[in-house]
Amino acid sequence: MKIKFLFYLVCLIGIKSLWASPQKSIEERLAYLESQDKLHKSTNLKGLTDLEFSFPGQYRINSYSVNNDKDQQDQQTASRLRIRQSIDIKFNENLKSSLRFQLNHTNENTTNAQDVNGNDVQIRHAVINYKLTPNNRFKAGLVPVLEYYHDTLYSKSWGYNPLALEGFSKVSNFDFHYFISQLQENKETNSSDDTNHFQFDMTYHPSDKVSVTASSSYLNILDLGSHYNVALKTDAKISDNSSLMAIIMGSQSNKDLLNSAKNAQGYAVLLELLQSYSNFEVGLMFTHTSGKKDGSGFLVPMSFTKTNSYWGYTGVMTVMPQTDTGFASDSVHISNNGFGMSSYQTKISYYPNDKTLLYFGAGFFNNSQAENRDSTVGYDVVAMYAYNFNTYLRVDVGIDYAQLHDSLSGYTQGVIGGTRFNQDQGVTRYKTAFFSRLQLEF
């Protein structure tokens, strides 16, 4: 009681000293309080009250049941939660920042959720975005760097977020994109255990309907060697409802990266035609990459980082966002890890109304050059239903069937030190997957 009495007494004395002083008028006291409020904002908040905040995010539940036809394994069944939450700040028209947290696919959900690797919440990207001049902009930090080749080289959507300095410049009809990045540093006192990626892209716009992009990539990988890609792409708007993309790429990789007798080299082509109608869209895609029997054919940066992308139309051999969870290991890069591959893919998206999507995708993958293995890599067919409850909430439900041959080399195999296949020689697997995704995105 004595402590409470003393507290109240101090408060009363403070109020009396402020409001009951005969030397100050009411107006003077109000002016004093307003000045203190302004001083507090300027000295303690440093102008934060003038900033613009936004909080975009994704809350996603993936569920699936997969018969992957592997001996001594039960049906692969799970539900996984993934959360991505960003804090975006706009300081002014020239300076912005973005911080994205991620809790990856969870499989431990008691008290505190952890992902499949035992991690708690992690940082997915952290970006400083500064416009130096009206035609020059830079990003720095953990940056989801941009890719121009249909996600075939690397993919910011999948999580290619290196420590990078990325730039964008515009000169007349030319757009320039470039970055220097560090994928792996390891020991700071050892320069031979670093992995770096350098990228340059130049896009020319001869008209509103045509653009041409030329690019080069260079990776310095540990102390083993280097990898190069060159690429050329043309995007053309054929009509109001149709567009065509044509890509040609080349690659060369040091033989020591692959533990091979010779350097890896090869080429790739991609053609995609998109046609839209009143309530449905059709896509046709053809790809071909040259390969070698030992995996020393065409390769891409993802071959060395063991990351993946959404480059195709199907759900197992090329994953979609709805299937990129616990059963994605049979998906392949465009090159099938240097063994070569051709793909023939089609997709149909039908919108019976504003809230509903019916999707169908199919692909045939062949022309592998893998030694003593099937030239056919596999078949893949997917059908999916999607319903938008509103602008933010959507549910997807689908089924995928894939026939996987012994020449398939999945993205998780990688190529450093030599690559491997997803199954033994002569083994064909049949994979049926039922899947769903409930996602709140805002």
matplotlib code that plots the C-alpha trace (Angstrom):
import matplotlib.pyplot as plt

x = [0.0, 2.8, 4.4, 1.1, 0.6, 4.1, 3.5, 0.3, 1.9, 4.7, 2.2, 0.1, 3.2, 4.2, 0.8, 0.6, 4.1, 2.9, -0.6, -0.8, 2.4, 1.3, 4.2, 2.7, -0.6, -2.6, -1.6, 2.1, 1.7, -0.1, 2.6, 5.3, 3.6, 3.3, 7.0, 7.9, 5.8, 7.5, 10.9, 10.1, 9.1, 12.2, 14.8, 13.4, 11.4, 13.7, 10.8, 9.4, 5.9, 6.3, 7.1, 4.8, 4.5, 3.0, 2.9, 2.4, 2.5, 1.6, 0.0, -0.1, -1.1, 0.0, -1.5, -0.7, -0.9, 1.6, 2.1, 5.7, 6.2, 9.4, 10.1, 9.8, 8.0, 4.4, 2.2, 3.8, 1.1, 1.5, 0.1, 2.6, 2.4, 4.5, 4.4, 6.0, 5.6, 7.2, 7.7, 8.0, 9.0, 8.8, 11.1, 10.5, 10.1, 13.8, 14.4, 12.6, 13.3, 11.8, 12.4, 10.7, 10.5, 9.8, 8.8, 9.3, 7.3, 6.7, 6.6, 6.8, 3.9, 3.8, 4.2, 6.6, 6.6, 9.8, 10.4, 11.6, 15.2, 14.6, 14.7, 12.6, 11.6, 14.4, 15.0, 14.2, 15.3, 16.3, 16.6, 17.7, 16.1, 17.5, 16.8, 20.0, 18.7, 15.5, 17.1, 19.4, 18.2, 20.1, 19.2, 21.5, 21.3, 19.7, 18.2, 15.7, 17.6, 15.8, 15.9, 14.8, 14.8, 11.5, 13.1, 15.5, 18.8, 17.8, 14.6, 13.9, 10.4, 12.0, 14.5, 17.6, 18.3, 22.1, 23.9, 24.0, 24.3, 21.8, 21.4, 18.8, 19.6, 17.8, 19.4, 17.0, 15.4, 17.8, 17.3, 20.3, 20.3, 23.3, 24.4, 27.4, 26.5, 27.9, 26.3, 28.7, 31.6, 32.5, 35.8, 36.6, 40.3, 40.1, 39.4, 39.1, 35.9, 33.8, 31.0, 30.1, 27.6, 28.0, 25.1, 24.6, 21.4, 20.6, 17.1, 16.4, 12.8, 12.6, 8.8, 6.0, 5.4, 8.9, 11.8, 15.2, 17.4, 21.0, 22.7, 25.7, 26.3, 29.5, 29.9, 33.1, 32.5, 34.6, 38.2, 37.0, 36.4, 34.0, 30.7, 29.4, 26.1, 25.2, 21.7, 19.5, 15.7, 13.0, 9.5, 6.9, 3.3, 1.8, -1.7, -3.8, -4.4, -1.2, 2.5, 5.7, 8.9, 12.1, 15.3, 18.6, 21.4, 24.9, 27.0, 30.5, 31.6, 35.1, 35.6, 36.9, 33.5, 32.0, 35.0, 34.8, 37.5, 36.5, 34.8, 31.0, 29.4, 26.2, 23.2, 19.5, 16.4, 13.0, 9.9, 6.6, 3.4, 0.6, -2.9, -5.8, -9.5, -12.5, -12.4, -9.5, -5.8, -3.6, 0.1, 2.5, 6.1, 9.0, 12.5, 15.7, 19.1, 22.1, 23.5, 26.4, 26.4, 28.5, 26.4, 28.8, 26.2, 24.3, 24.1, 22.6, 23.5, 20.8, 22.6, 25.4, 23.2, 20.6, 17.8, 14.8, 12.2, 8.8, 9.9, 7.3, 3.6, 3.4, 3.3, 6.0, 8.7, 8.3, 6.7, 4.0, 3.7, 1.0, 3.3, 6.7, 6.6, 7.6, 7.3, 9.2, 12.5, 11.6, 11.4, 14.2, 16.0, 15.7, 19.0, 18.3, 21.6, 23.7, 22.4, 20.2, 16.5, 13.7, 10.2, 6.9, 4.4, 0.9, -1.4, -5.0, -6.5, -10.3, -12.2, -15.9, -16.5, -14.6, -13.7, -13.0, -10.1, -9.8, -6.2, -4.7, -1.1, 0.8, 4.4, 6.5, 10.2, 12.8, 16.1, 18.3, 21.9, 22.6, 24.8, 23.0, 19.7, 16.4, 16.3, 12.8, 12.9, 9.2, 5.6, 3.6, -0.1, -1.8, -5.3, -6.3, -9.3, -8.9, -11.5, -11.0, -13.1, -12.2, -9.2, -6.9, -8.0, -7.8, -7.9, -6.3, -7.1, -5.4, -4.1, -0.9, 0.3, 3.9, 5.8, 9.5, 12.2, 15.8, 17.4, 15.8, 18.3, 16.3, 17.3, 18.4, 21.2, 23.3, 26.3, 29.4, 31.7, 29.4, 25.7, 23.4, 20.0, 16.7, 16.5, 18.5, 19.2, 16.3, 13.7, 10.6, 8.4, 4.8, 3.9, 0.4, -0.1, -3.2, -2.6, -4.2, -3.2, -5.0, -3.4, -4.0, -1.9, -2.0]
y = [0.0, 2.4, 1.7, 2.5, 5.6, 6.9, 6.1, 8.1, 10.9, 11.2, 11.2, 13.9, 16.1, 15.6, 16.6, 19.6, 20.8, 20.8, 22.1, 24.1, 26.2, 29.9, 30.9, 29.1, 29.6, 26.7, 27.6, 27.5, 24.1, 22.7, 24.1, 22.5, 19.1, 19.3, 20.2, 17.2, 15.0, 16.2, 15.9, 12.3, 11.4, 13.0, 11.7, 8.3, 7.2, 9.0, 9.6, 6.0, 7.4, 8.6, 5.2, 2.9, -0.7, -3.8, -7.4, -9.8, -13.5, -17.1, -19.6, -22.9, -26.5, -29.2, -32.7, -35.7, -39.5, -41.0, -44.6, -44.4, -48.1, -48.4, -51.7, -51.8, -48.4, -47.7, -45.3, -41.8, -39.8, -36.4, -33.0, -30.1, -26.5, -23.8, -20.1, -17.2, -13.8, -10.6, -7.1, -4.6, -1.0, 1.9, 4.7, 7.0, 6.7, 5.6, 3.4, 0.2, -2.9, -6.4, -9.1, -12.5, -15.1, -18.8, -21.8, -24.5, -27.7, -28.9, -32.5, -31.7, -29.8, -30.3, -27.0, -25.5, -26.4, -27.5, -28.3, -31.6, -30.7, -29.7, -26.0, -23.3, -20.1, -18.9, -15.9, -16.5, -13.1, -9.7, -7.1, -3.4, -1.9, 1.5, 3.6, 5.5, 7.4, 7.1, 4.5, 2.7, 0.5, -1.8, -4.6, -5.9, -8.6, -12.1, -11.4, -13.6, -12.8, -12.6, -15.2, -14.7, -18.2, -19.8, -20.9, -23.3, -21.8, -21.0, -19.9, -17.2, -18.8, -22.0, -20.2, -19.1, -16.3, -15.8, -13.0, -10.7, -7.2, -7.0, -4.2, -3.0, -0.3, 1.2, 2.9, 3.8, 0.5, -1.6, -3.1, -4.4, -6.8, -8.0, -9.4, -10.7, -13.2, -15.6, -18.9, -20.4, -19.1, -21.6, -20.6, -16.9, -17.6, -20.2, -18.8, -22.3, -23.2, -20.4, -20.7, -17.5, -16.7, -13.8, -12.9, -10.5, -10.0, -7.5, -7.1, -5.2, -4.0, -3.3, -2.9, -3.2, -6.8, -8.2, -8.4, -10.1, -11.1, -12.1, -13.5, -15.1, -16.9, -17.8, -19.9, -20.4, -23.6, -24.3, -25.1, -27.5, -25.5, -23.2, -23.4, -21.2, -20.6, -18.4, -17.9, -16.0, -15.6, -14.0, -13.2, -12.3, -11.3, -12.9, -11.5, -10.3, -13.9, -15.7, -15.5, -17.4, -17.8, -19.2, -20.0, -21.3, -21.9, -23.4, -24.5, -25.6, -27.1, -28.0, -31.7, -31.7, -30.6, -33.8, -36.1, -36.7, -37.5, -34.4, -31.1, -31.1, -29.1, -28.9, -26.9, -26.6, -25.2, -24.4, -23.4, -22.4, -21.3, -19.9, -19.3, -17.8, -17.8, -16.4, -18.8, -21.1, -21.1, -23.7, -24.1, -26.2, -26.6, -28.4, -28.7, -30.5, -30.7, -32.5, -35.1, -37.6, -41.1, -40.1, -37.0, -34.5, -32.8, -29.5, -28.3, -25.3, -23.6, -25.5, -28.7, -27.7, -26.2, -29.0, -26.5, -26.8, -24.7, -24.6, -24.9, -27.5, -28.3, -31.5, -32.4, -35.1, -35.0, -31.2, -29.8, -27.2, -25.0, -27.4, -30.5, -29.1, -30.7, -34.1, -36.1, -33.8, -35.8, -37.4, -34.0, -33.2, -30.2, -29.4, -31.3, -34.4, -33.7, -33.8, -37.0, -35.1, -35.0, -34.0, -33.1, -32.6, -30.9, -29.5, -27.8, -26.6, -24.2, -23.9, -21.2, -22.1, -19.1, -16.4, -18.6, -22.0, -23.4, -26.8, -27.7, -30.5, -31.1, -33.9, -34.5, -37.1, -37.1, -39.0, -39.0, -39.7, -40.6, -42.4, -45.5, -48.9, -47.3, -46.6, -43.6, -42.8, -40.9, -41.0, -39.9, -37.6, -36.6, -34.3, -33.0, -30.4, -28.5, -25.1, -22.9, -19.3, -18.6, -15.0, -12.8, -14.3, -17.9, -20.8, -24.6, -26.9, -30.7, -32.9, -36.3, -37.0, -40.3, -40.7, -43.6, -43.2, -45.0, -45.9, -43.0, -40.4, -38.3, -36.1, -32.6, -33.8, -36.0, -33.0, -33.4, -32.4, -35.4, -37.3, -37.8, -40.7, -42.0, -42.3, -46.1, -49.1, -50.1, -51.8, -50.6, -48.7, -47.2, -46.1, -43.1, -42.0, -38.9, -37.4, -33.9, -30.8, -27.3, -24.8, -21.4, -18.0, -15.5, -11.7]
z = [0.0, 0.8, -2.6, -4.5, -2.4, -3.3, -7.0, -7.1, -5.2, -7.7, -10.6, -9.0, -8.4, -12.0, -13.3, -11.0, -12.1, -15.7, -15.5, -12.3, -12.7, -12.5, -14.9, -18.0, -19.8, -21.2, -24.7, -23.7, -22.1, -25.2, -27.5, -25.2, -25.4, -29.2, -29.6, -27.4, -29.6, -32.7, -31.1, -30.1, -33.7, -35.2, -32.8, -31.9, -34.9, -37.4, -39.9, -39.8, -39.6, -43.2, -44.6, -46.5, -45.2, -46.8, -45.7, -48.7, -48.0, -48.8, -46.5, -48.1, -47.3, -49.7, -49.4, -51.5, -51.8, -54.2, -55.4, -56.6, -57.1, -55.1, -53.3, -49.5, -49.4, -48.3, -50.2, -49.8, -48.0, -46.3, -45.6, -45.3, -44.4, -45.9, -44.8, -46.5, -45.0, -46.2, -44.8, -47.6, -46.9, -49.3, -48.0, -51.0, -54.8, -55.1, -52.1, -51.1, -49.1, -48.9, -46.2, -46.7, -43.9, -44.7, -42.8, -45.4, -45.8, -42.2, -40.9, -37.2, -35.9, -32.1, -30.2, -32.7, -36.3, -38.1, -41.8, -43.2, -42.5, -38.9, -39.6, -38.0, -39.7, -42.1, -44.3, -48.0, -49.3, -48.0, -50.7, -50.8, -54.0, -55.0, -58.1, -58.8, -61.8, -63.8, -66.0, -63.5, -60.6, -58.3, -55.9, -53.2, -50.5, -50.8, -54.2, -56.2, -59.4, -62.7, -65.4, -69.1, -70.5, -69.4, -66.1, -67.8, -66.5, -62.8, -61.1, -58.5, -58.1, -56.8, -54.6, -56.5, -54.0, -53.9, -52.1, -55.1, -56.5, -59.4, -61.8, -64.4, -66.9, -69.9, -72.9, -75.8, -77.0, -75.0, -71.5, -69.6, -66.7, -64.9, -61.5, -59.6, -56.9, -54.4, -54.0, -51.6, -49.6, -46.9, -45.3, -45.8, -45.7, -48.5, -51.9, -53.5, -51.8, -53.3, -55.9, -57.8, -60.6, -63.1, -65.4, -68.3, -70.3, -73.1, -74.5, -77.7, -78.5, -82.3, -81.9, -79.4, -80.5, -80.7, -78.3, -78.6, -75.6, -75.7, -72.5, -71.0, -67.7, -66.0, -62.9, -61.0, -59.0, -55.9, -57.1, -59.7, -62.8, -64.6, -66.4, -69.3, -70.9, -73.9, -75.0, -77.5, -77.2, -79.4, -78.1, -80.7, -80.4, -83.5, -82.9, -80.1, -79.0, -79.8, -79.0, -79.9, -78.0, -79.5, -77.5, -78.5, -75.9, -75.7, -72.8, -71.8, -68.5, -67.3, -67.2, -63.7, -62.5, -63.8, -63.2, -67.0, -69.6, -71.6, -71.2, -71.3, -74.1, -76.0, -77.2, -76.5, -78.3, -77.0, -79.0, -77.3, -78.9, -76.8, -78.1, -76.1, -76.8, -75.0, -72.1, -72.6, -73.4, -75.3, -75.1, -77.2, -76.3, -78.0, -76.4, -77.4, -75.7, -77.0, -74.7, -74.3, -73.0, -69.9, -69.1, -70.7, -72.9, -72.5, -68.8, -67.0, -63.7, -61.9, -62.8, -60.3, -57.6, -57.4, -57.6, -59.8, -61.8, -63.3, -67.0, -68.2, -68.3, -66.2, -62.5, -62.0, -64.7, -64.8, -61.6, -61.1, -58.0, -56.9, -57.1, -56.0, -52.6, -51.2, -54.5, -56.8, -57.0, -60.4, -62.1, -64.6, -66.0, -69.7, -70.2, -68.1, -66.4, -69.6, -71.0, -73.5, -73.9, -76.2, -74.9, -76.6, -74.2, -74.4, -71.9, -71.9, -69.4, -69.5, -67.5, -67.3, -65.1, -63.3, -60.3, -61.8, -63.8, -65.4, -66.4, -68.5, -69.3, -71.0, -72.0, -73.8, -73.0, -75.1, -77.0, -74.0, -74.9, -71.6, -72.2, -72.1, -71.0, -72.6, -75.0, -73.7, -70.5, -69.7, -70.1, -67.9, -67.8, -65.3, -64.7, -62.2, -60.9, -59.2, -57.5, -56.3, -53.2, -53.6, -54.7, -52.1, -51.3, -53.8, -53.7, -56.3, -56.6, -59.2, -60.3, -62.2, -63.8, -65.0, -66.5, -65.6, -67.6, -66.4, -68.3, -66.0, -64.0, -61.5, -60.4, -57.0, -58.4, -59.5, -61.7, -59.7, -59.5, -62.0, -62.0, -61.4, -62.4, -60.4, -60.7, -61.7, -65.2, -66.9, -64.3, -65.3, -62.6, -62.7, -60.5, -59.7, -57.5, -56.0, -54.8, -53.5, -52.4, -50.3, -50.6, -49.2, -51.2, -50.6]

ax = plt.figure().add_subplot(projection="3d")
ax.plot(x, y, z, "-o")
ax.set_aspect("equal")
plt.show()
